[in-house]
Amino acid sequence: MPTPQIPDFDALAVGDIVAEESFPLTRDSLVRYAGASGDFNPIHYRDDIAKAVGLPGVLAHGMLTMGFAVQPVVDWVGDPGRIRDYQTRFTRPVVVDPEVGAVVAVVAKVGRLDADVRTARIDLTVKVGEETVLGKAQVVVGLG
């Protein structure tokens, strides 16, 4: 396998879009994630339970949504070890319809460059439809 090419820090500018990707979700996806993560909370696969606790329907796992959000940056930077920091706020739940599912769309844009330490802060816009589901989602990557 070839060595991944590290993005050129000097070629970046604030506002550059470095990655975009969409991730389709189905109820099957949620069950698989539950098995992998060990999070079998029934709000992630049973409508009756989700509605009984006041939710609009079955929700995607927050950590699954966070993982989708950062993946385009990991792919762009070529090495997950270059991720120096990742943080976000959950602003809206991702409701996964039993028939049509949901699509998590991610746009990754350069928000700040620090030439002293050669890092880039990548700001993530994470939406399902027209609604933002993660707020202040930011990834700092080392490019030096």
Sequence and secondary structure as in RCSB ss.txt:
>XXXX:A:sequence
MPTPQIPDFDALAVGDIVAEESFPLTRDSLVRYAGASGDFNPIHYRDDIAKAVGLPGVLAHGMLTMGFAVQPVVD
WVGDPGRIRDYQTRFTRPVVVDPEVGAVVAVVAKVGRLDADVRTARIDLTVKVGEETVLGKAQVVVGLG
>XXXX:A:secstr
        GGG  TT EEEEEEEEE HHHHHHHHHHH    GGGT HHHHHHTT SS B  HHHHHHHHHHHHHH
HHS GGGEEEEEEEE S  B BTTTBEEEEEEEEEEEEETTTTEEEEEEEEEETTEEEEEEEEEEEE  
